[in-house]
């Protein structure tokens, strides 16, 4: 039982705990920046996709109305 007590109250436990806090903050900051860049890229790709879809739809409608005018 005495052998387990130094594990919890040892001096080597403190240096292991304190470096984990900055590394955790760095990891959290990295995850936040990654999620932000991912959301920005997703929104950018969504904007490009919607623009291309609207352009293709307008082109299709333009060709369709042009073909309909030709027939009459």
LINLIN-V520345 format. One record per pair of residues at least 12 apart in sequence whose C-alpha atoms are under 10 Angstrom apart, sorted by sequence separation. I is the first residue (numbers start at 1). J is the second residue. D is the distance in whole Angstrom. If there is no record, write none. Layout:
# LINLIN-V520345
i j d
I J D
I J D
This chain:
# LINLIN-V520345
none
